[in-house]
Amino acid sequence: MENSLAMTALIFLGAAIIMVPLVRKLGLSSVIGFILGGIIIGPFVLKLTGRGSEDIMNTTEFGVIMLLFLIGLEVEPKKFWRIRKKIFGMGLSQMLITVTLLFLIFYVAKWRPDQALVAALCFALSSTAIVLQTLKEKDIFRTEVGESSFSILLFQDIAVIPILALLPVLASRPADKEQMILLQYLPDWLQPFSIILGVLLLIFLGRYIFVPFLRYVSRSGMNELLTASSLFLVIGVSELMNAVGLSPALGAFIAGVMLATSEFRHELESQIEPFKGLLLAVFFVSVGATINFFVIMEDPMFIFTTTIVVLAVKFGVLFGVGKFFKLKMDQNFMVAFALSQIGEFAFVLINYSTNLYLLDPKLNAQLLAITAITMCVTPILLIINDKFIEPRWPKPENTDDEIIEQIKQQKIIIVGFGHFGSTVGRLLRVNGVKATVLDNDPERVNILRKNGFKVYFGDAAKPGILRSAGAETADLLILCLDSPEKNKFILQYAREKFPQLQFFVRSKNRLDAYDFINNGVDNIYRETLGTAVNMAVDILKATGMRAYAARRLGQRFMLIDKAVTRRLAKEKSNDTVTFTMKEYLEREAELLAQDSHSFDESQWSENEEF
């Protein structure tokens, strides 16, 4: 069946939409749903995919690239340096031992030495997409399991670069002219330093090009342009790294690390997350659709024996490495099960090896089938771990899995850091109270960051920004934006999605306060009330009134004003508020005229904090 690229994409998306909810109802991973959907629509069941399948597979590899970029945004350079021992300790030992064991097994099984080494190198890699997606779903990415898994995966992505360089050497022939890369035009003595040159290039671009570029785009105030710029950066970096001979995914990760400390971190996460999720979903569907069942049926013993051997060897090596690095037993099982499959980069390396005539077409199809099968088996292995193995090592009461690094976000989120919000933030800061601060004015953010304030660029009216800022775990949300409409919009969304939050809201005037009160907000602060009362107090003192008496009158006035405003908001609709002002003013004057000894402040002070 011949389909256009658009029709193939439509079929892939339909398979994901139908299958994932079904498997999630059964308590299974979404990855199983995607792969099963791909098998069903593939050429061996419904035959709904055509030649467009290969194009879809190539396109959705950008999902993996975007995933690495987002992971890089979460890993600041300091953390990257802190886990370097795990990256080069666990990652290097896993790669070396796995490649050695698989090569010996294949060589003993009478494979050609070059084919045995190619297969061992490809099979030693694990699936970044599956593992990180699983860690995110289980909410264990920031635990010891997550850090160990991530360290191994990161080293594997780095290892793709020397593997790509080694394959033409094994083939005893240079890569095709189409495969020539920019670094091959450098002097011979510089080419071995390609990784260092690529990393230095990205550091330079991140510091002097990316951030100024995003600041320039953000000044337009158009979210569409920022979205386009986010995609431009990710795709541009991956293509640049591909051109110089480095792994596109590794390049995207390093670019993310370079931007992790910038004010655009949360905004970039929010913009790219939907595209990453979509492309990853279709990527998993394409994995299922590319399983060649005819190749499996021709020699099922070879396919399944090799699959079992690869899974067993990788599991054993990962378990041994984890034990050496002192992972707990339940953590060790989780890491070993999660990373025992073959990764998506194996598809690239196997096809590249075939182009170099290291692998014949039949062996190519068999290795691709083995790779896809291990991906399908992984979610099942994780279910076995969850149901039967993990319960054998229950966690001690009142202790969580060892958290490696708490989310940078604080328990307090301030939205808007203009003249009002910055006053609140500065007072909190000098008293040692930390807060995550969001503002959507790029110039203000840039100035504040230069002056030592940790302010992030982001529009909190977008749901993804609030979530990135840590709203799920925060205690307080302080809304200080100039626009009452935006404050109201964010309030309504946050009340629904993050019910644990306590809200403190800036109000322009009394009418805005009515709306916030009727939305259930207790902590409202009218920006004109305090300053106006302070001015009136100073005027009273200038007329000869004693300072104490003037301050007390001002305090009484604010208490009465707040209380009456709350009562009017509850008893009157906005349409009738104007007709109550005479009543309000008369009551206020009467109360203020009363002798201070007869005024019971307690009836007004309770919960009148606005």
C-alpha positions in Angstrom: 0.0 0.0 0.0 1.5 3.3 -1.1 0.9 6.3 1.1 2.0 9.9 1.1 4.1 11.1 4.0 1.2 13.0 5.4 -1.1 10.0 5.2 1.5 7.8 6.9 1.9 10.3 9.7 -1.9 10.4 10.1 -2.0 6.6 10.4 0.9 6.5 12.9 -0.8 9.2 15.1 -4.1 7.3 14.9 -2.5 4.1 16.1 -0.9 6.0 19.1 -4.2 7.7 20.0 -6.1 4.4 20.0 -3.6 2.0 21.5 -2.1 4.0 24.4 -5.3 4.6 26.3 -6.1 0.9 26.0 -2.7 -0.3 27.5 -2.8 2.4 30.1 -6.1 1.1 31.4 -4.4 -2.3 31.8 -1.7 -0.6 33.9 1.0 -1.0 31.2 3.6 1.5 30.0 2.6 3.8 27.2 5.7 2.6 25.2 4.0 -0.8 24.9 0.9 0.9 23.4 3.0 2.8 20.9 4.9 -0.3 19.8 1.8 -2.5 19.6 0.1 0.2 17.5 3.0 0.2 15.1 2.9 -3.6 14.8 -0.9 -3.5 14.1 -0.6 -0.9 11.3 2.6 -2.4 10.0 3.1 -4.3 6.8 2.6 -7.7 8.5 -0.9 -7.0 10.0 -3.1 -4.3 8.6 -0.6 -3.2 6.0 -1.5 0.5 6.4 2.1 1.8 6.1 3.9 2.3 2.8 7.2 3.7 1.7 6.6 6.7 3.9 7.4 4.6 7.0 11.2 5.1 6.5 10.7 8.9 6.2 8.6 8.9 9.4 11.3 6.9 11.2 14.0 9.4 10.2 11.8 12.4 11.1 10.8 11.1 14.5 14.5 10.6 15.5 14.3 14.3 16.2 12.1 13.2 19.2 15.2 11.6 20.7 17.2 14.7 20.0 14.6 17.0 21.6 14.5 14.6 24.6 18.3 15.0 25.1 18.0 18.8 24.7 15.3 18.9 27.5 17.4 16.7 29.7 20.4 19.0 29.1 18.2 22.0 30.3 17.7 20.2 33.6 21.4 19.4 34.1 23.4 22.5 35.0 27.2 22.4 34.4 27.9 22.0 38.1 25.8 18.8 38.3 27.3 17.5 35.1 30.7 17.9 36.6 29.6 16.3 39.9 28.4 13.1 38.2 31.4 12.8 35.9 32.7 9.8 37.9 29.4 7.9 37.3 29.4 8.9 33.6 32.9 7.7 32.9 32.9 5.0 35.6 29.6 3.2 35.2 29.2 4.2 31.5 32.7 3.2 30.3 32.8 -0.1 32.3 29.4 -1.1 31.0 30.4 -0.4 27.4 33.7 -2.2 27.5 32.5 -5.3 29.3 29.4 -5.6 27.2 31.2 -5.2 23.9 33.9 -7.7 25.0 31.4 -10.4 26.1 29.1 -10.1 23.1 32.1 -10.1 20.7 33.4 -13.3 22.2 30.0 -15.0 22.1 29.4 -14.1 18.5 32.9 -15.0 17.5 32.5 -18.5 19.2 29.2 -18.8 17.3 31.2 -18.6 14.0 30.4 -15.0 13.1 32.9 -13.1 11.0 35.2 -11.1 13.3 34.2 -7.7 11.8 30.5 -8.6 11.9 30.8 -9.8 15.5 32.4 -6.6 16.6 29.9 -4.4 14.7 27.0 -6.3 16.3 28.6 -6.1 19.8 29.2 -2.3 19.4 25.6 -1.7 18.3 24.0 -4.0 20.9 26.0 -2.5 23.8 23.9 0.7 23.4 20.6 1.2 25.3 17.5 3.1 24.3 17.7 6.7 25.6 14.1 7.3 24.6 12.6 4.2 26.3 14.6 4.5 29.5 14.1 8.3 30.1 10.4 8.0 29.2 10.1 5.2 31.8 12.0 7.2 34.4 9.7 10.2 33.8 6.5 8.1 34.0 7.7 6.5 37.3 8.8 9.9 38.6 12.3 8.5 39.5 14.4 10.5 37.2 15.9 12.5 40.1 16.7 9.5 42.2 19.8 7.3 42.5 18.2 5.0 39.8 17.6 7.9 37.5 21.1 9.4 37.9 22.8 6.0 37.4 20.7 5.3 34.3 21.3 8.7 32.9 25.0 8.5 33.4 25.3 5.3 31.5 23.0 6.5 28.7 25.0 9.7 28.4 28.3 7.8 28.0 26.7 5.6 25.4 25.7 8.7 23.4 29.2 9.9 23.6 30.5 6.5 22.5 28.4 6.7 19.3 31.0 9.2 18.0 34.1 6.9 18.1 32.0 4.0 16.9 31.0 6.0 13.8 34.7 6.8 13.2 35.7 3.1 13.8 33.3 1.5 11.3 35.0 2.7 8.1 38.3 1.5 9.5 36.8 -2.0 10.1 35.5 -1.9 6.5 39.0 -1.1 5.2 37.5 1.6 2.9 36.7 5.2 3.4 33.2 6.4 3.9 31.3 7.5 0.8 31.7 11.1 -0.3 28.1 11.7 0.9 29.3 10.7 4.4 32.2 13.2 4.4 32.1 15.5 7.4 33.5 19.0 7.9 36.2 17.8 10.4 37.7 15.5 7.8 38.9 18.6 6.0 41.0 19.6 9.1 44.7 18.6 9.4 45.1 14.9 10.4 46.5 15.9 13.8 43.4 17.8 14.6 40.8 15.2 13.7 41.2 13.1 16.9 40.1 16.1 18.8 36.7 16.3 17.1 34.8 15.9 20.4 36.7 18.7 22.1 36.3 21.0 19.1 32.6 20.3 18.9 32.0 20.9 22.6 34.0 24.1 22.5 32.0 25.3 19.5 28.8 24.6 21.4 30.0 26.5 24.5 30.9 29.5 22.3 27.5 29.4 20.5 25.6 29.0 23.8 27.2 31.9 25.5 27.6 34.4 22.7 24.9 33.4 20.1 22.0 31.4 21.6 21.1 33.6 24.6 21.5 37.0 22.8 19.4 35.5 19.9 16.6 34.4 22.3 16.6 37.8 24.0 16.3 39.5 20.6 13.4 37.3 19.6 11.6 37.6 23.0 11.5 41.4 22.6 8.9 41.0 19.9 6.4 39.7 22.4 5.2 37.0 20.0 5.1 33.5 21.4 5.0 32.0 17.9 8.4 33.4 17.2 9.8 32.0 20.4 8.4 28.6 19.6 10.0 28.8 16.1 13.3 29.9 17.7 13.2 27.0 20.1 12.8 24.5 17.3 15.3 26.3 15.2 17.9 26.0 17.9 17.4 22.3 18.5 17.3 21.3 14.9 20.1 23.7 13.9 22.4 22.3 16.7 21.7 18.7 15.7 22.4 19.4 12.0 25.6 21.3 12.9 26.8 18.4 15.0 26.0 16.0 12.3 27.9 18.1 9.8 31.1 18.0 12.0 30.7 14.3 12.6 29.3 14.3 16.2 26.2 12.7 17.5 23.2 15.1 16.9 21.6 13.9 20.2 24.8 14.5 22.1 25.1 18.0 20.5 21.5 18.8 21.6 22.3 17.6 25.1 25.4 19.9 25.4 23.4 22.8 24.0 20.7 22.2 26.6 23.4 22.2 29.3 24.8 25.5 28.0 21.3 27.1 28.3 20.4 25.5 31.7 21.6 28.5 33.6 20.0 31.1 31.3 16.7 32.9 32.0 15.0 31.1 29.1 15.3 27.6 30.6 11.6 27.3 31.6 10.3 28.9 28.5 12.4 26.6 26.3 11.1 23.5 28.2 7.5 24.7 27.7 7.9 25.4 24.0 9.7 22.1 23.1 7.9 19.6 25.4 4.8 19.1 23.1 6.9 18.5 20.0 9.2 16.1 21.9 6.3 14.1 23.2 4.6 13.9 19.8 7.8 12.9 17.9 8.8 10.3 20.6 5.3 8.8 20.4 5.5 8.4 16.6 9.1 7.1 16.9 7.9 4.2 19.1 5.1 3.5 16.7 7.6 3.4 13.9 9.7 0.9 15.8 6.8 -1.5 16.0 6.0 -0.9 12.3 9.5 -1.7 11.2 9.7 -5.2 12.8 10.2 -7.6 9.9 8.2 -10.7 10.8 9.2 -12.5 7.5 12.8 -12.3 8.6 11.8 -13.6 12.1 9.8 -16.5 10.6 12.7 -17.5 8.3 15.0 -18.2 11.2 13.2 -17.8 14.5 15.7 -19.8 16.4 18.6 -17.4 15.5 16.5 -14.3 16.2 15.1 -15.3 19.6 18.3 -17.0 20.8 20.3 -13.9 19.9 17.7 -11.7 21.6 17.8 -13.7 24.8 21.6 -13.8 24.8 21.8 -10.0 24.4 19.3 -9.3 27.1 21.0 -11.7 29.5 24.5 -10.4 28.9 23.4 -6.7 29.2 21.4 -7.5 32.3 24.3 -9.3 33.9 26.8 -6.6 33.1 24.6 -3.8 34.3 23.8 -5.6 37.5 27.5 -6.3 38.1 28.4 -2.6 37.4 25.7 -1.4 39.7 26.8 -3.7 42.5 30.4 -2.5 42.1 29.2 1.1 42.4 27.2 0.1 45.5 23.6 0.5 44.3 21.0 -1.0 46.5 19.5 -4.3 45.4 16.1 -2.9 44.3 17.9 0.0 42.5 20.3 -2.4 40.8 17.5 -4.6 39.4 15.7 -1.5 38.1 18.7 -0.1 36.3 19.6 -3.6 34.9 16.0 -4.2 33.6 15.6 -0.7 32.3 18.8 -0.6 30.2 19.0 -4.2 29.0 17.4 -3.5 25.6 19.2 -2.3 22.4 19.0 1.4 21.7 17.6 3.5 18.8 21.1 4.5 17.7 21.6 0.8 16.7 19.2 1.4 13.8 21.6 4.1 12.5 24.8 2.2 13.1 23.5 -1.1 11.6 22.3 0.7 8.4 25.6 2.6 8.2 27.5 -0.7 8.6 25.5 -2.2 5.7 26.4 0.8 3.5 30.1 0.0 4.3 29.5 -3.7 3.3 30.3 -4.8 6.8 26.8 -6.4 7.0 24.9 -8.2 4.3 21.2 -7.3 3.8 19.9 -10.4 5.4 22.0 -9.9 8.6 21.0 -6.3 8.5 17.3 -7.2 8.6 17.9 -9.8 11.4 19.9 -7.3 13.6 17.2 -4.7 13.1 14.5 -7.2 14.1 16.5 -8.2 17.2 16.8 -4.5 18.2 13.1 -3.9 17.8 12.2 -7.0 19.8 14.4 -6.0 22.7 12.6 -2.6 22.8 9.3 -4.4 22.9 10.4 -6.7 25.7 11.7 -4.0 28.0 8.3 -2.7 29.2 7.4 -6.3 30.0 10.6 -6.8 32.0 9.9 -3.6 33.9 6.4 -5.0 34.8 8.1 -8.2 36.1 10.4 -6.0 38.2 7.5 -4.0 39.6 5.3 -6.9 40.4 7.6 -9.6 41.6 11.1 -8.3 42.3 10.8 -4.8 43.8 8.3 -5.9 46.5 11.0 -8.3 47.9 13.0 -5.2 49.0 10.5 -2.9 50.6 11.7 0.6 51.4 12.1 1.5 55.1 9.2 3.5 56.5 9.4 7.3 56.3 12.2 7.2 53.8 12.1 7.9 50.1 14.4 6.7 47.4 17.6 8.6 47.8 17.0 12.0 46.1 20.2 13.1 44.3 19.2 16.7 43.7 16.1 18.5 44.8 14.4 20.5 42.1 15.9 23.9 41.9 12.4 25.4 42.2 11.6 26.7 45.7 8.4 26.3 47.8 7.5 29.9 46.8 6.8 31.1 43.3 6.6 34.8 42.4 5.1 35.6 39.1 6.0 39.1 37.9 9.0 41.0 39.2 8.3 44.6 38.3 8.1 47.4 40.9 5.5 45.5 43.0 6.9 42.0 42.7 10.5 43.1 43.2 9.5 44.8 46.5 8.0 41.6 47.7 11.0 39.5 46.4 13.7 41.8 47.9 12.0 41.7 51.3 11.9 37.9 51.2 15.5 37.7 50.0 17.0 39.8 52.8 15.2 37.6 55.3 16.6 34.4 53.8 13.4 33.2 52.2 14.1 31.7 48.7 11.6 31.9 45.8 11.4 30.9 42.2 10.8 34.1 40.2 9.2 34.3 36.7 8.9 37.4 34.6 8.0 37.8 30.9 10.0 41.0 30.2 13.4 39.8 28.7 15.2 43.1 29.3 14.1 43.3 33.0 15.1 39.6 33.5 18.5 40.3 31.9 19.1 43.3 34.2 18.0 41.5 37.3 20.2 38.5 36.6 23.2 40.8 36.2 22.4 42.2 39.6 22.4 38.8 41.2 18.6 37.9 41.1 17.7 34.4 40.0 14.9 35.3 37.7 13.6 33.1 34.8 12.1 34.3 31.6 8.7 32.8 31.1 5.0 33.5 30.6 3.2 32.0 33.6 -0.1 32.2 31.7 1.2 29.1 29.8 0.4 26.0 31.9 3.8 24.4 31.0 5.7 27.3 32.5 4.1 27.0 35.9 4.7 23.3 36.0 8.3 23.8 35.0 8.7 26.3 37.8 7.7 23.6 40.3 4.0 24.5 41.0 3.3 20.8 41.7 5.5 20.8 44.8 5.3 24.5 45.8 3.4 25.9 48.7 2.8 29.5 47.8 2.0 31.2 44.5 2.4 35.0 44.6 0.8 36.8 41.6 2.3 40.3 41.1 1.7 40.9 37.4 0.6 44.4 36.2 -2.3 42.9 34.3 -5.3 41.9 36.5 -6.7 39.7 33.7 -3.5 37.6 33.6 -3.5 37.3 37.3 -7.1 36.1 37.2 -6.3 33.6 34.4 -3.3 32.1 36.2 -5.2 32.0 39.4 -8.1 30.0 37.9 -5.7 27.5 36.2 -3.5 27.1 39.2 -6.5 26.5 41.6 -7.7 23.7 39.4 -4.3 22.0 38.6 -2.4 22.7 41.8 -4.9 22.6 44.7 -2.2 22.5 47.4 -1.1 26.1 46.6 -1.9 29.1 48.8 -2.4 32.3 46.8 -1.2 35.8 47.4 -2.5 38.2 44.7 -1.8 41.7 43.7 -4.9 43.8 43.0 -5.0 47.1 41.1 -8.1 48.4 42.8 -11.2 47.6 44.7 -13.1 46.2 41.7 -10.3 43.7 41.0 -10.4 42.8 44.7 -14.1 41.9 44.4 -13.3 39.4 41.6 -10.5 37.7 43.6 -12.6 37.5 46.7 -15.4 35.8 44.8 -12.8 33.4 43.4 -12.0 32.3 47.0 -8.8 34.2 47.5 -8.2 35.4 51.0 -4.8 37.1 50.5 -5.3 40.1 48.3 -3.2 43.2 48.3 -4.4 46.4 46.7 -1.4 48.3 45.5 -3.0 51.8 45.8 -4.4 51.3 49.3 -1.2 51.2 51.4 0.6 54.0 49.7 -2.5 56.3 49.7 -3.1 55.7 53.4 0.6 56.3 54.2 0.3 59.6 52.3 -2.8 60.6 54.3 -1.1 59.7 57.6 1.8 62.0 56.7 -0.6 64.8 55.8 -2.4 64.4 59.2 1.0 64.6 60.9 1.8 67.8 58.9 -1.4 69.4 60.1 -0.3 69.0 63.7 -1.8 65.6 64.7 0.4 63.4 66.9 2.3 60.8 65.0 0.9 57.9 67.1 -2.7 59.1 66.6 -2.2 59.5 62.9 -0.7 56.1 62.4 -3.5 54.5 64.5 -6.2 56.2 62.4 -4.5 55.0 59.3 -4.4 51.4 60.6 -8.1 51.6 61.6 -9.0 53.0 58.1 -7.2 50.1 56.4 -9.0 47.5 58.6 -12.4 49.0 57.9 -11.7 49.4 54.2 -10.7 45.8 53.8 -13.6 44.5 55.8 -16.2 46.5 54.0 -14.7 45.6 50.6 -15.0 41.9 51.5 -18.6 42.3 52.6 -19.5 44.2 49.5 -17.9 41.6 47.3 -20.0 38.8 48.9 -23.3 40.7 49.1 -23.3 42.8 46.0 -22.8 41.9 42.3 -20.4 44.1 40.3 -23.4 45.8 38.6 -24.7 47.2 41.9 -21.4 48.1 43.5 -21.6 51.7 42.4 -24.9 52.1 44.1 -23.5 51.1 47.4 -20.6 53.5 47.5 -22.7 56.2 49.3 -23.7 53.5 51.9 -20.0 52.4 52.2 -18.7 56.0 52.7 -21.3 56.8 55.2 -20.5 53.7 57.2 -16.8 54.3 57.0 -17.1 57.9 58.2 -19.3 56.7 61.1 -16.8 54.1 62.2 -13.9 56.5 62.0 -15.7 59.1 64.0 -16.3 56.7 66.9 -14.0 57.0 69.9 -11.1 54.7 69.5 -11.9 53.0 72.8 -15.3 51.9 71.6 -13.9 50.5 68.4 -13.6 46.7 68.5 -10.7 46.0 66.1 -11.0 42.2 66.6 -14.2 42.0 64.5 -12.4 43.5 61.5 -8.9 42.0 61.8 -9.6 38.4 61.2 -8.5 37.2 57.7 -8.5 40.8 56.3 -5.0 40.4 54.8 -5.4 42.5 51.7 
